[in-house]
Amino acid sequence: MQKDKAKYYNLYKRLGTNIRKARKRAKISQEELAFRISSARNYIGCIERAEKAPSLAIISEIAMALNINIEDLFKE
């Protein structure tokens, strides 16, 4: 997985940046987002900093929790 993460780092960086922007637009904390997807706050922070590579299921849950389309999380 670590090798794949390095290969797709720019994608994960964009994903994390877009999650952070959407979360801030929604005016919710990392803690609140984590609660909405039954996760830990530090995991949300790791995703936003591209330190973790979330599964498609987690990405989908984040999009639903933020009331946005999953595609919006990958836009440049």
NUTI-232150 format. One record per residue: residue number from 1; residue in three letters; x negated, y, z of N, C-alpha, C, O, CB in turn. Coordinates in steps of 0.05 Angstrom, whole numbers, plus 5000, padded with zeros to 4 digits. Glycine has a CB too. Layout:
# residues N
REC   i  aa n_xx n_yy n_zz ca_xx ca_yy ca_zz c_xx c_yy c_zz o_xx o_yy o_zz cb_xx cb_yy cb_zz
REC NUM ala    X    Y    Z     X     Y     Z    X    Y    Z    X    Y    Z     X     Y     Z
...
***
This chain:
# residues 76
REC   i  aa n_xx n_yy n_zz ca_xx ca_yy ca_zz c_xx c_yy c_zz o_xx o_yy o_zz cb_xx cb_yy cb_zz
REC   1 met 4984 4976 5000  5000  5000  5000 4983 5025 5000 4990 5045 4987  5019  5000  5024
REC   2 gln 4961 5025 5014  4943  5049  5016 4933 5056 4988 4932 5079 4981  4920  5044  5035
REC   3 lys 4926 5036 4972  4916  5041  4945 4938 5054 4928 4933 5073 4913  4906  5015  4932
REC   4 asp 4963 5044 4930  4985  5055  4916 4991 5084 4925 4997 5101 4908  5010  5038  4920
REC   5 lys 4988 5089 4951  4993  5116  4961 4974 5136 4949 4982 5157 4941  4990  5116  4992
REC   6 ala 4949 5128 4947  4929  5146  4934 4936 5151 4905 4933 5173 4894  4901  5134  4937
REC   7 lys 4945 5130 4892  4952  5132  4863 4975 5151 4859 4975 5166 4839  4959  5105  4852
REC   8 tyr 4993 5152 4877  5017  5168  4874 5018 5192 4894 5040 5202 4900  5042  5151  4878
REC   9 tyr 4995 5201 4903  4994  5222  4923 5009 5247 4915 5024 5258 4931  4965  5229  4929
REC  10 asn 5006 5256 4890  5019  5280  4881 5050 5277 4882 5064 5296 4889  5011  5287  4853
REC  11 leu 5060 5254 4876  5089  5248  4878 5098 5250 4907 5118 5262 4913  5096  5221  4866
REC  12 tyr 5083 5238 4925  5090  5238  4954 5088 5267 4965 5103 5274 4982  5073  5219  4969
REC  13 lys 5068 5282 4955  5065  5309  4964 5089 5326 4956 5099 5342 4971  5038  5321  4953
REC  14 arg 5097 5323 4931  5120  5337  4920 5145 5329 4936 5161 5347 4944  5124  5332  4890
REC  15 leu 5149 5304 4941  5171  5294  4956 5172 5306 4984 5193 5317 4993  5170  5263  4959
REC  16 gly 5149 5306 4998  5148  5318  5025 5154 5347 5025 5168 5357 5043  5121  5313  5036
REC  17 thr 5143 5362 5006  5148  5390  5004 5178 5396 4999 5189 5414 5011  5131  5403  4981
REC  18 asn 5190 5380 4981  5218  5385  4975 5236 5377 4999 5257 5390 5004  5226  5368  4951
REC  19 ile 5228 5357 5014  5244  5350  5038 5242 5372 5058 5262 5380 5070  5233  5323  5051
REC  20 arg 5218 5383 5062  5214  5405  5081 5231 5429 5073 5245 5441 5090  5184  5413  5083
REC  21 lys 5230 5436 5047  5245  5460  5038 5275 5455 5041 5290 5473 5051  5239  5465  5008
REC  22 ala 5285 5432 5034  5314  5425  5037 5322 5425 5067 5344 5435 5074  5320  5398  5024
REC  23 arg 5305 5415 5084  5310  5414  5112 5312 5442 5124 5330 5448 5140  5289  5398  5127
REC  24 lys 5294 5460 5115  5294  5487  5125 5318 5502 5114 5330 5519 5128  5268  5501  5117
REC  25 arg 5326 5497 5089  5350  5510  5078 5374 5501 5094 5393 5517 5098  5353  5502  5048
REC  26 ala 5375 5476 5102  5397  5466  5118 5395 5475 5147 5414 5471 5163  5397  5435  5117
REC  27 lys 5373 5488 5154  5369  5499  5181 5370 5477 5203 5383 5480 5223  5389  5520  5188
REC  28 ile 5356 5455 5197  5355  5433  5216 5325 5427 5222 5308 5431 5205  5370  5408  5206
REC  29 ser 5320 5417 5245  5293  5410  5253 5286 5382 5243 5303 5367 5234  5290  5411  5284
REC  30 gln 5260 5376 5245  5251  5349  5239 5265 5329 5257 5272 5307 5249  5220  5346  5241
REC  31 glu 5268 5337 5282  5281  5320  5302 5310 5314 5294 5319 5291 5296  5280  5333  5330
REC  32 glu 5324 5334 5285  5352  5330  5277 5354 5312 5252 5371 5295 5250  5366  5357  5271
REC  33 leu 5336 5317 5233  5336  5300  5209 5330 5271 5216 5343 5253 5207  5315  5310  5188
REC  34 ala 5311 5268 5234  5304  5241  5243 5328 5227 5256 5333 5204 5252  5280  5242  5263
REC  35 phe 5342 5242 5273  5366  5232  5286 5386 5223 5266 5399 5202 5269  5378  5253  5305
REC  36 arg 5390 5239 5245  5411  5233  5225 5404 5208 5209 5423 5194 5199  5413  5256  5206
REC  37 ile 5379 5201 5207  5372  5176  5192 5362 5154 5211 5351 5134 5202  5350  5183  5171
REC  38 ser 5366 5158 5236  5358  5138  5257 5328 5131 5255 5320 5108 5253  5374  5112  5253
REC  39 ser 5312 5153 5256  5283  5150  5254 5270 5167 5275 5283 5178 5292  5273  5158  5225
REC  40 ala 5244 5168 5274  5229  5185  5294 5220 5211 5281 5215 5212 5257  5204  5169  5304
REC  41 arg 5219 5232 5297  5212  5258  5287 5184 5258 5275 5179 5271 5254  5212  5279  5310
REC  42 asn 5165 5244 5287  5138  5244  5276 5137 5230 5249 5120 5236 5233  5119  5230  5296
REC  43 tyr 5155 5212 5244  5156  5199  5217 5165 5219 5196 5154 5219 5174  5176  5175  5218
REC  44 ile 5184 5236 5202  5192  5257  5184 5169 5276 5178 5164 5283 5155  5217  5274  5195
REC  45 gly 5154 5283 5198  5130  5300  5195 5110 5287 5177 5098 5300 5160  5118  5307  5222
REC  46 cys 5106 5261 5181  5086  5246  5164 5095 5245 5135 5079 5248 5117  5083  5218  5174
REC  47 ile 5121 5242 5130  5132  5242  5103 5128 5270 5091 5119 5272 5068  5162  5234  5103
REC  48 glu 5134 5291 5105  5131  5318  5095 5102 5325 5089 5097 5341 5071  5143  5338  5115
REC  49 arg 5083 5314 5103  5055  5319  5098 5043 5298 5079 5018 5298 5075  5040  5319  5124
REC  50 ala 5059 5281 5068  5050  5260  5049 5030 5241 5062 5012 5230 5049  5037  5273  5024
REC  51 glu 5034 5236 5088  5017  5217  5102 5029 5189 5102 5015 5169 5107  5012  5226  5131
REC  52 lys 5055 5188 5097  5070  5162  5096 5084 5161 5069 5093 5181 5058  5090  5159  5120
REC  53 ala 5087 5137 5059  5101  5132  5034 5128 5119 5041 5129 5094 5045  5084  5114  5015
REC  54 pro 5150 5134 5042  5175  5123  5050 5187 5105 5029 5182 5108 5005  5195  5145  5057
REC  55 ser 5204 5086 5038  5218  5069  5019 5240 5084 5005 5247 5106 5013  5229  5044  5034
REC  56 leu 5249 5073 4983  5271  5085  4969 5296 5087 4986 5311 5107 4985  5278  5069  4943
REC  57 ala 5300 5068 5004  5323  5068  5022 5321 5092 5041 5341 5106 5045  5325  5042  5038
REC  58 ile 5297 5098 5052  5294  5121  5069 5297 5147 5054 5309 5165 5064  5266  5120  5083
REC  59 ile 5286 5148 5030  5289  5172  5013 5319 5178 5008 5328 5200 5010  5274  5169  4987
REC  60 ser 5334 5157 5002  5362  5159  4998 5377 5169 5023 5394 5186 5021  5374  5132  4989
REC  61 glu 5370 5158 5046  5382  5167  5071 5376 5196 5077 5393 5211 5087  5372  5149  5095
REC  62 ile 5351 5204 5071  5343  5232  5076 5360 5251 5058 5370 5271 5067  5313  5237  5070
REC  63 ala 5363 5243 5032  5379  5259  5014 5408 5262 5024 5419 5283 5023  5378  5247  4985
REC  64 met 5419 5240 5032  5447  5240  5043 5449 5258 5068 5468 5273 5071  5457  5212  5049
REC  65 ala 5429 5256 5085  5429  5271  5110 5427 5301 5104 5437 5318 5120  5406  5263  5128
REC  66 leu 5414 5308 5082  5410  5336  5074 5432 5346 5055 5431 5369 5046  5382  5340  5062
REC  67 asn 5450 5328 5048  5472  5334  5029 5461 5344 5002 5471 5364 4991  5490  5355  5041
REC  68 ile 5441 5330 4992  5430  5337  4966 5428 5311 4949 5429 5289 4960  5403  5351  4968
REC  69 asn 5424 5314 4923  5420  5291  4906 5391 5281 4909 5373 5297 4913  5425  5298  4876
REC  70 ile 5388 5256 4908  5361  5244  4911 5342 5255 4890 5318 5258 4895  5363  5213  4909
REC  71 glu 5352 5261 4866  5335  5271  4845 5322 5298 4853 5300 5304 4844  5352  5275  4819
REC  72 asp 5337 5314 4869  5326  5340  4877 5301 5337 4894 5285 5356 4895  5348  5354  4893
REC  73 leu 5297 5315 4906  5273  5311  4923 5248 5306 4906 5226 5307 4917  5278  5288  4942
REC  74 phe 5251 5301 4880  5228  5296  4863 5223 5318 4842 5204 5316 4827  5232  5270  4849
REC  75 lys 5239 5339 4842  5236  5360  4823 5212 5378 4830 5205 5382 4853  5262  5378  4822
REC  76 glu 5200 5388 4809  5177  5406  4813 5186 5434 4816 5170 5452 4819  5157  5404  4789
***
